[in-house]
Amino acid sequence: MSVTIVDIAKKAQVSVSTVSRVLNNKPDVNKETQDKIRAAIKELNYSPNSVARGLVLKRSNIIGYIASDITNPSFPELARGVVVKAKEYGYSVMFFDAHQDNRVEKEAIQLLRSKQVDGIILSFSGANRDELEKLRSERFPVVQIYRKSSKSTISTIAIDNVGSGYRATQYLLSSGHKRIAHITTGDLTQSGYERMAGYLKALAEAGIEADHHFIQQGISSVESGKVCMERLLDLEKPPTAVFASHDVMAIGAYEAILDRGLTIPGDISVLGHDNIEISRLIRPHLTTIDTFKFKLGQASVDLLIEEMTAHEPQNKEIVFPGELVVRDSVRAL
C-alpha cells in the first residue's frame, strides 16, 4: 500500500497541512518540525505523487511557456534556462509555439489555462497587450520575457536593447569607423526599433548625421540580412562597418560581402547582436552583443514564482544589459 502525506503526518505527529508546506518548501515551518517530517519521509520511503498533490493543493506544478517562435535561434537557451530553474522549484514546463501569430497567442493562453498550469511565461507583441492586462486583472501569475509590451503593467524580464545598440555602435566608432550602416528589423519588432534607437543615439553623440541609405530594414533572417547588405554594397560609397540588429542578419551580411569577393573585416567590419551559437563558429568569428538568454530564462522563473506566491501582482521590471563579445569580425581603421 502506498504511503501518503496522511501517513507522514501521523508518523511525525503534525497536521497534514504542515507536511504539505514542507513538501512545497514553504518558509513558515520551524526547523525542528521540518526535521521531524523529513525523518518520517525517509523512514516511510515516501515518494510524492505529483498528480495527487496537485489535487490537494489545487496546483498542477506545471509552468506554461508561450514562445513567439521556437525557430528563433535565441529560443533554445531561453527555454533551457526556464526548464533548469523550474526543475529547481519542482515544476515541469509545458511549451507552446505561437508561430508569431497574434491569434495563436490568445489560443495558447486559453489552452494552457485549461491545462490548469500554475503560471505562464510568455513573449507577446504589443498587439496582445489587452490579453496580458486581462490575466493581470484576474490575478493569474504571468511574466513577460525578453521584451516589454508598450504600457504593459505585467512583470517583465527584458533586455536593454537601446543600451546594447548604443554599445555596439560606440565600439565601431571607437575602432575608427564613421561610415557605419545598420541592418535592422526596425519598427517590425520592438527589439529592432530599440536597437536602432541606440545606434542613432551613438551616431548623434559622435556628431555624425545618420544617412537613411545606411539604414536597411528587413526581417530577422539570413536571407533578409543578405538582401539588406547587397543594397549597402550597391551604394556609391559603401559603409566600412555594419551593425546588424540580429546575428542571423549579420550572417546574411557575411554571405553578401563574401559573394562580392570582399573580406571581413579587411574590407568591411560586421557586428551582430544576440550571441547565438553559430556566431562563434562562423569565420571570421562574429563580434556581437551577448544577451545572456540562459540567465534570462532562469530569472523569468524566479520572477514567476514571486508572482505565484504574492498576494498582489508585482509589476516588476528586471532589465539585463547586453555585453559586447569581441571576436574577429571588426578591425580598427
C-alpha positions in Angstrom: 0.0 0.0 0.0 1.5 3.4 -1.0 2.4 5.9 1.6 0.5 9.2 1.7 1.1 12.6 3.3 -1.5 11.5 5.9 0.8 8.7 6.9 3.7 11.2 7.1 1.6 13.5 9.3 0.7 10.7 11.7 4.3 9.5 11.9 5.7 13.0 12.6 2.7 13.9 14.8 1.9 17.0 12.8 -1.0 18.2 10.7 -1.4 17.2 7.0 -1.2 20.9 6.0 2.2 21.2 7.8 3.5 18.2 5.8 2.2 19.9 2.7 4.0 23.1 3.5 7.3 21.3 4.0 6.9 19.3 0.8 6.4 22.6 -1.1 9.3 24.3 0.6 7.2 26.9 2.4 9.2 29.0 4.8 6.7 29.1 7.7 7.7 25.8 9.4 10.3 25.8 12.1 13.5 23.7 11.6 12.7 21.2 14.4 9.3 20.3 12.7 10.9 20.2 9.3 13.5 17.7 10.6 10.7 15.5 12.1 8.8 15.5 8.8 11.8 14.7 6.7 12.9 11.9 9.0 9.4 10.4 8.7 9.5 10.8 4.9 12.9 8.9 4.8 11.7 6.2 7.2 8.5 5.5 5.3 10.2 5.8 1.9 7.6 8.3 0.7 7.6 9.1 -3.0 5.2 12.1 -3.7 2.5 11.6 -6.3 2.5 14.9 -8.2 -1.0 14.4 -9.5 -2.5 13.7 -6.1 -0.6 16.6 -4.6 -1.9 18.9 -7.3 -5.5 17.9 -6.5 -5.0 18.6 -2.8 -3.1 21.8 -3.3 -5.2 22.9 -6.3 -1.9 23.2 -8.2 -0.5 21.3 -11.2 3.2 22.0 -10.6 3.4 22.9 -14.3 4.5 26.3 -15.7 3.4 27.2 -19.2 5.8 28.9 -21.7 4.4 30.5 -24.8 7.2 31.2 -27.3 6.6 33.6 -30.1 8.6 31.5 -32.5 10.6 28.4 -31.5 12.6 28.6 -34.7 14.2 31.8 -33.3 17.9 31.0 -32.6 17.5 32.6 -29.1 14.8 30.2 -28.1 16.8 27.1 -27.1 18.9 28.9 -24.5 15.9 30.8 -23.1 14.0 27.5 -22.9 16.9 25.7 -21.2 17.1 28.4 -18.6 13.4 28.1 -17.9 13.5 24.3 -17.6 16.6 24.2 -15.4 15.2 26.8 -12.9 11.7 25.4 -13.0 13.1 21.9 -12.0 14.8 23.5 -9.0 11.4 24.7 -7.8 9.8 21.3 -8.5 8.0 22.4 -11.6 7.6 20.9 -15.1 7.3 23.2 -18.2 4.7 22.9 -20.9 5.8 24.7 -24.1 3.6 26.3 -26.8 4.7 27.8 -30.1 2.7 30.8 -31.2 4.3 30.9 -34.7 4.5 34.8 -34.4 0.7 34.9 -34.8 -1.4 37.1 -32.5 -4.4 34.9 -32.8 -2.4 31.8 -31.8 -1.0 33.7 -28.8 -4.6 34.1 -27.5 -5.4 30.5 -28.1 -2.3 29.4 -26.3 -3.4 31.2 -23.2 -6.7 29.5 -23.2 -5.2 26.1 -23.8 -2.6 26.4 -21.0 -5.2 27.7 -18.6 -7.4 24.7 -19.5 -4.5 22.5 -18.5 -4.5 24.3 -15.2 -0.9 25.5 -15.3 0.1 27.5 -12.2 1.6 30.4 -14.2 2.7 31.4 -17.7 5.9 32.8 -19.1 5.4 34.4 -22.5 6.9 36.8 -25.1 4.0 38.7 -26.6 3.7 41.5 -29.0 2.1 44.8 -28.2 -0.9 43.7 -30.2 -2.0 41.4 -27.4 -1.4 43.9 -24.6 -5.1 43.6 -23.6 -4.7 39.8 -23.1 -1.9 40.4 -20.7 -3.8 43.0 -18.8 -6.8 40.6 -18.5 -4.5 38.0 -17.0 -3.2 40.6 -14.5 -6.7 41.7 -13.6 -7.6 38.1 -12.9 -4.5 37.8 -10.7 -3.2 35.0 -12.8 0.6 34.7 -12.5 2.3 35.8 -15.7 5.7 37.1 -16.7 6.7 38.7 -20.0 10.2 37.6 -21.1 12.7 39.2 -23.4 10.6 42.2 -24.3 8.2 44.5 -22.5 4.9 45.4 -24.3 4.2 49.1 -24.6 2.5 50.5 -21.5 2.2 47.0 -20.0 1.9 46.5 -16.3 3.0 42.9 -16.4 6.2 41.8 -14.6 8.9 41.6 -17.2 12.4 40.2 -17.7 13.8 42.3 -20.6 17.0 43.3 -22.5 18.3 46.8 -22.6 18.1 47.0 -26.3 18.7 50.7 -26.6 21.8 50.3 -24.5 23.1 47.4 -26.4 22.5 49.1 -29.8 24.4 52.1 -28.4 27.2 50.0 -27.1 27.6 48.1 -30.4 27.8 51.4 -32.4 30.1 53.0 -30.0 32.5 50.1 -30.3 32.6 50.6 -34.1 33.1 54.4 -33.6 35.9 53.8 -31.2 37.5 51.5 -33.8 37.7 54.5 -36.1 34.7 53.8 -38.3 32.5 56.8 -39.4 30.6 55.2 -42.3 28.6 52.8 -40.1 25.5 51.1 -41.6 22.7 49.4 -39.7 20.8 46.3 -40.9 17.7 46.2 -38.7 14.2 44.8 -38.2 13.3 48.4 -37.4 9.7 49.0 -36.4 8.8 45.5 -37.4 9.9 44.4 -33.9 10.3 46.1 -30.6 13.9 44.9 -30.2 14.9 46.1 -33.6 13.3 49.5 -33.1 15.1 49.9 -29.7 18.5 48.8 -31.0 18.1 51.2 -33.9 17.4 54.0 -31.4 20.7 53.1 -29.6 22.5 53.2 -33.0 21.2 56.6 -33.8 22.0 57.9 -30.3 25.6 56.8 -30.6 26.0 58.5 -34.0 24.4 61.7 -32.8 26.7 61.9 -29.8 29.7 61.4 -32.2 28.4 64.3 -34.3 27.6 62.1 -37.2 24.4 62.7 -39.1 22.5 59.5 -39.8 22.3 58.6 -43.5 19.0 57.0 -44.3 20.7 55.0 -47.1 22.8 53.3 -44.4 19.7 52.0 -42.6 18.3 48.9 -44.3 15.3 47.2 -42.8 14.2 43.6 -43.2 13.1 40.6 -41.2 15.2 38.6 -38.8 16.6 36.0 -41.2 19.8 35.2 -43.1 18.1 35.8 -46.4 16.9 39.2 -45.4 20.3 40.2 -44.0 21.9 39.3 -47.3 19.5 41.4 -49.3 20.0 44.4 -47.0 23.8 44.0 -47.3 23.6 43.8 -51.0 21.8 47.2 -51.1 24.5 48.7 -49.0 27.3 47.3 -51.2 25.5 48.8 -54.3 25.8 52.3 -52.8 28.3 54.7 -54.5 30.2 54.9 -51.2 29.5 51.7 -49.2 30.0 51.6 -45.4 33.2 50.5 -43.8 31.3 48.8 -40.9 27.8 47.3 -40.4 25.9 46.7 -37.2 23.1 44.1 -37.6 20.3 44.1 -35.0 20.3 40.2 -35.1 23.1 37.7 -35.6 21.1 35.9 -38.3 21.0 39.1 -40.3 24.8 39.5 -39.7 25.3 36.0 -41.2 23.4 37.1 -44.2 25.6 40.1 -44.5 28.6 37.8 -44.4 27.3 35.9 -47.4 26.7 39.1 -49.4 30.1 40.5 -48.7 32.0 37.3 -49.5 29.9 36.8 -52.7 31.3 40.1 -53.9 34.9 38.9 -53.3 35.4 41.2 -50.4 36.8 40.3 -47.0 35.6 40.6 -43.4 36.9 42.6 -41.6 39.6 43.6 -44.2 37.1 45.5 -46.4 34.0 45.7 -44.2 33.6 45.1 -40.4 30.5 43.4 -39.2 29.0 43.4 -35.7 25.9 41.4 -34.7 23.5 41.1 -31.7 22.3 38.1 -29.6 25.5 35.9 -29.5 23.7 32.8 -30.8 25.7 29.6 -31.1 26.7 30.0 -34.7 28.3 33.4 -34.1 31.4 31.8 -32.5 31.6 29.1 -35.2 31.5 31.1 -38.5 34.7 32.5 -39.9 35.7 35.1 -39.0 34.2 34.7 -35.6 31.4 37.3 -35.2 31.8 40.2 -32.8 28.4 40.6 -31.2 26.3 41.5 -28.1 25.5 38.8 -25.6 22.0 38.9 -24.1 22.5 36.1 -21.6 19.5 34.1 -22.7 20.0 31.2 -20.3 20.1 33.7 -17.3 17.0 35.4 -18.7 15.2 32.1 -18.7 16.2 31.4 -15.2 15.3 34.9 -14.0 11.8 34.6 -15.6 11.1 31.6 -13.5 12.3 33.3 -10.3 10.0 36.2 -11.1 7.1 34.0 -11.9 7.4 32.2 -8.6 7.3 35.6 -6.9 4.1 36.3 -8.8 2.6 33.0 -7.8 3.3 33.5 -4.0 2.5 37.2 -3.8 -1.0 38.4 -2.8 -1.0 41.1 -5.5 0.6 41.4 -9.0 4.2 42.6 -8.6 4.6 44.7 -11.7 8.4 44.3 -11.6 10.7 45.0 -14.5 14.2 43.5 -14.5 16.5 44.7 -17.3 19.6 42.8 -18.3 22.3 44.9 -20.0 23.9 43.4 -23.1 27.6 42.7 -23.1 30.0 43.2 -26.0 31.7 40.0 -27.1 34.8 41.0 -29.1 35.9 38.4 -31.7 37.4 38.7 -35.2 34.9 40.5 -37.4 35.8 44.1 -36.6 39.0 45.8 -37.4 40.3 49.2 -36.4 40.9 51.8 -39.1 
